[in-house]
Amino acid sequence: MLSDEILAEQILKGDISAFEEIVNRYKKSVFAVVYRMIGQYQEAEDITQEIFLNVYEKIYQFDKSKKLSPWVHRIAVNTSISALRKKKKIISINFDEAFIGSDSYSGLSITNPQIIMERKELKTEVNNAIMELPESYRIVIILRYQMEFSNQEIAEVIETSRENVEVRIHRARKALRRIILSKCQERGIIHELSRY
């Protein structure tokens, strides 16, 4: 299997099949980033197509001494942020279970309906709170905890230092906690989060 970087060189030479291979390798992760940033399925599909057009048109700007993955995901992040700014409105959504993961917690199988319901409500609150975060915090939370990128990979995507990513993640978690606690207090609910 050819490396991403070799495929990038072939795309520069006009090889459409090399571009199709790049699309196939990254369409799921790019769509996941966009969907989590934008919050609407159809719009995320449209933006994902726009991102791959940008990848194709800007492939000449790719630095062959680096990895392609962070470059592609950087385009996804920047395009998503631009789309959000055009809308000037943040949409709160519930993510598909497919994007969130299963309902198993710490390897335990939970059968108590009350606990399952409370966990689902908390998951919904967390996802809605993520949509309220400033863009710079939202993207590091999404990449770190939903896409499972390492801090170094996030640093490459957003073009900053790993230390800066760690600081942003710390601040984003604090901001997220404040949003969730505020919403819980508005409804008179005190979650386990208040102890952290």
C-alpha positions in Angstrom: 0.0 0.0 0.0 1.4 3.4 -1.0 2.0 6.0 1.6 -0.2 9.2 1.8 2.9 11.2 0.8 3.5 9.2 -2.4 -0.1 9.5 -3.3 0.1 13.2 -2.8 3.0 13.3 -5.3 1.0 11.2 -7.8 -2.0 13.6 -7.4 0.4 16.5 -8.4 1.1 14.5 -11.6 -2.6 14.3 -12.3 -3.3 10.8 -11.0 -7.1 10.9 -10.2 -7.0 7.3 -8.7 -4.4 8.5 -6.2 -6.8 11.3 -5.1 -9.7 8.8 -4.9 -7.5 6.7 -2.6 -6.8 9.7 -0.3 -10.6 10.5 -0.2 -11.3 6.8 0.8 -8.6 6.9 3.5 -9.8 10.2 5.1 -13.5 10.6 4.3 -14.7 9.1 7.6 -12.4 11.0 9.9 -12.9 14.3 8.0 -16.7 13.9 8.0 -16.6 13.1 11.8 -14.6 16.3 12.5 -17.0 18.4 10.4 -20.2 16.8 11.8 -19.0 17.3 15.4 -18.1 20.9 14.6 -21.2 21.8 12.6 -23.9 19.6 14.1 -26.0 19.0 11.0 -25.6 15.8 8.9 -26.5 17.2 5.4 -24.4 20.3 5.9 -21.5 18.2 7.1 -21.7 16.1 4.0 -21.6 19.2 1.8 -18.7 20.7 3.7 -16.8 17.4 3.6 -17.0 17.5 -0.3 -15.8 21.1 -0.2 -12.8 20.0 2.0 -11.8 17.3 -0.5 -12.0 19.8 -3.4 -9.7 22.1 -1.3 -7.3 19.2 -0.7 -7.2 18.5 -4.5 -6.8 22.2 -5.4 -4.2 22.9 -2.7 -2.1 19.7 -2.8 0.7 21.7 -4.3 1.0 23.5 -1.0 1.5 20.3 1.0 5.0 20.0 2.5 6.2 16.6 1.4 8.6 16.4 4.4 5.6 16.2 6.7 2.7 13.8 7.1 -0.5 14.3 5.0 -3.0 13.4 7.8 -2.5 16.6 9.9 -2.6 18.7 6.7 -5.9 17.2 5.6 -7.5 17.5 9.1 -6.3 21.1 9.3 -8.2 21.9 6.1 -11.2 20.2 7.7 -11.0 22.2 10.9 -10.5 25.5 9.1 -13.3 24.9 6.6 -15.6 23.9 9.5 -14.7 27.1 11.4 -15.3 29.2 8.3 -18.8 27.6 7.8 -19.7 28.3 11.5 -18.6 31.9 11.2 -20.8 32.3 8.0 -23.8 31.0 9.9 -23.0 33.1 13.0 -25.1 30.7 14.9 -24.1 27.6 16.8 -26.5 24.6 16.6 -26.9 22.3 19.6 -27.4 18.7 18.6 -27.3 15.2 19.9 -24.6 13.1 18.3 -25.4 9.7 16.7 -24.5 6.8 19.0 -22.1 5.7 16.2 -20.0 8.8 16.9 -20.2 8.7 20.6 -19.5 5.0 21.2 -21.3 2.3 23.1 -23.1 2.6 26.4 -20.6 0.5 28.3 -18.8 2.4 31.0 -15.5 1.3 32.4 -16.1 -2.2 31.1 -19.2 -2.6 33.2 -22.5 -3.8 31.7 -25.2 -1.5 33.2 -28.7 -2.8 33.3 -30.4 -0.4 35.7 -32.7 1.7 33.5 -32.4 4.7 35.8 -28.6 4.7 35.5 -28.7 4.2 31.7 -31.2 7.2 31.4 -29.0 9.4 33.6 -25.9 8.6 31.6 -27.7 9.3 28.3 -28.9 12.6 29.7 -25.4 13.5 30.8 -24.0 12.5 27.5 -26.5 14.8 25.7 -25.6 17.6 28.1 -21.9 17.2 27.4 -22.4 17.1 23.7 -24.6 20.2 23.8 -22.1 22.0 26.0 -19.3 21.1 23.5 -21.3 23.0 20.9 -21.3 26.1 23.1 -17.5 26.2 23.6 -15.5 28.7 21.7 -14.1 27.2 18.4 -10.5 26.9 19.7 -11.7 24.9 22.7 -14.3 22.9 20.8 -11.8 21.6 18.2 -9.3 20.4 20.8 -12.0 18.6 22.8 -13.4 17.0 19.7 -10.0 15.9 18.3 -8.8 14.6 21.7 -11.8 12.9 23.2 -14.1 12.1 20.3 -11.5 11.5 17.5 -8.9 10.2 20.0 -6.0 12.1 18.5 -2.9 12.4 20.6 -1.9 15.8 21.9 1.0 15.8 19.4 -1.3 15.0 16.5 -3.7 17.8 17.5 -0.7 20.2 17.6 0.2 19.2 14.0 -3.4 19.7 12.9 -3.9 23.2 14.5 -0.2 24.2 13.9 0.8 24.9 17.5 3.0 23.3 20.2 2.0 20.2 22.1 2.3 22.3 25.3 -0.2 24.8 23.9 -2.6 22.0 23.1 -2.3 20.7 26.7 -3.1 24.2 28.0 -6.1 24.5 25.7 -7.4 21.1 26.6 -7.1 22.0 30.3 -8.9 25.3 29.8 -11.5 23.7 27.5 -12.3 21.1 30.1 -12.8 23.7 32.8 -15.0 25.7 30.4 -17.0 22.6 29.6 -17.5 21.8 33.3 -18.7 25.3 34.0 -21.3 25.1 31.1 -22.6 21.7 32.3 -22.8 22.7 35.9 -24.6 25.9 35.1 -27.2 24.1 33.0 -27.6 21.5 35.8 -28.1 24.1 38.4 -30.6 25.9 36.2 -32.7 22.8 36.3 -32.0 22.0 39.9 -29.9 19.0 39.1 -26.6 18.4 40.8 -24.5 15.8 38.9 -21.4 13.9 40.0 -19.5 16.5 38.0 -19.8 19.1 40.9 -17.4 17.0 42.9 -14.6 17.3 40.3 
